Amino acid sequence: MVENILTFCTAEIPPETISHFIKLSQHTLESSRIWSVVRTPTSHPLGKRTRTTILPFQTGFLHASLSTLSDFVTSAPQTDGYHFSRNTFAVLDARSVEDETVVLWSRLESMPMELVEKEGWDEEKKMTEWKDYRVEFRKACWVVGVLETKPGLFGEIVEKGQGTSVDGEGVLKVDTPMKGGDWEDRDDRSTDDESL
């Protein structure tokens, strides 16, 4: 996975929760350090990977709407060396503190098949939709990998319940390949101000 994922806090999230999210999400196979916590709308540079330990901050996205966040992701300037996805972003909200879940948003673009067959793909006629998936911290990186490579296919798999289910709390349960070993004991003591 090359692009980093912009991550927003729509509630005041303790730094320990953000650090825990970043650490737990590294447990699946194929996972990598992809999270870029955006503290305020004027944060710079965007797309820089966030590392642990997180320093306390006051979020500039308190109670931000999907429209506010999706507009930010799709229009914010890219910075050389720090590339971020314009199709996927993550939200840590008040519930994240309680149940260790994160909301992943994925942009889907489509056109009615009859139009595509008749006229071909037309950027002006395409429809854009943002789809959300609330997932456990430890599955987030793996889900992002699929969303980034095959967003439409992932949606179909979820709808059909193939290796997935949604529990009574609305959390998407996904069968993911996990890394071996005890990852809970591994500690990254670098600060989020350090670059890779």
Secondary structure in CASP SS format (residue, H / E / C, confidence):
PFRMAT SS
TARGET T0000
AUTHOR 0000-0000-0000
METHOD secondary structure of the structure
MODEL  1
M C 1.00
V C 1.00
E C 1.00
N E 1.00
I E 1.00
L E 1.00
T E 1.00
F E 1.00
C E 1.00
T C 1.00
A C 1.00
E C 1.00
I C 1.00
P C 1.00
P H 1.00
E H 1.00
T H 1.00
I H 1.00
S H 1.00
H H 1.00
F H 1.00
I H 1.00
K H 1.00
L H 1.00
S H 1.00
Q H 1.00
H H 1.00
T E 1.00
L C 1.00
E C 1.00
S C 1.00
S C 1.00
R C 1.00
I C 1.00
W E 1.00
S E 1.00
V E 1.00
V C 1.00
R C 1.00
T C 1.00
P C 1.00
T C 1.00
S C 1.00
H C 1.00
P C 1.00
L C 1.00
G C 1.00
K C 1.00
R C 1.00
T C 1.00
R C 1.00
T C 1.00
T C 1.00
I C 1.00
L C 1.00
P C 1.00
F C 1.00
Q C 1.00
T C 1.00
G C 1.00
F C 1.00
L C 1.00
H C 1.00
A C 1.00
S C 1.00
L H 1.00
S H 1.00
T H 1.00
L H 1.00
S H 1.00
D H 1.00
F H 1.00
V H 1.00
T H 1.00
S H 1.00
A C 1.00
P C 1.00
Q C 1.00
T E 1.00
D C 1.00
G C 1.00
Y E 1.00
H C 1.00
F E 1.00
S E 1.00
R E 1.00
N E 1.00
T E 1.00
F E 1.00
A E 1.00
V E 1.00
L E 1.00
D C 1.00
A H 1.00
R H 1.00
S H 1.00
V H 1.00
E H 1.00
D H 1.00
E C 1.00
T E 1.00
V E 1.00
V E 1.00
L E 1.00
W E 1.00
S E 1.00
R E 1.00
L E 1.00
E E 1.00
S E 1.00
M C 1.00
P C 1.00
M H 1.00
E H 1.00
L H 1.00
V H 1.00
E H 1.00
K H 1.00
E H 1.00
G C 1.00
W C 1.00
D C 1.00
E C 1.00
E C 1.00
K C 1.00
K C 1.00
M E 1.00
T E 1.00
E E 1.00
W E 1.00
K E 1.00
D E 1.00
Y E 1.00
R E 1.00
V E 1.00
E E 1.00
F H 1.00
R H 1.00
K H 1.00
A H 1.00
C H 1.00
W H 1.00
V H 1.00
V H 1.00
G H 1.00
V H 1.00
L H 1.00
E H 1.00
T H 1.00
K C 1.00
P H 1.00
G H 1.00
L H 1.00
F H 1.00
G H 1.00
E H 1.00
I H 1.00
V H 1.00
E H 1.00
K H 1.00
G C 1.00
Q C 1.00
G C 1.00
T E 1.00
S E 1.00
V E 1.00
D C 1.00
G C 1.00
E C 1.00
G C 1.00
V C 1.00
L E 1.00
K E 1.00
V E 1.00
D C 1.00
T C 1.00
P C 1.00
M E 1.00
K C 1.00
G C 1.00
G C 1.00
D C 1.00
W H 1.00
E H 1.00
D H 1.00
R C 1.00
D C 1.00
D C 1.00
R C 1.00
S C 1.00
T C 1.00
D C 1.00
D C 1.00
E C 1.00
S C 1.00
L C 1.00
END
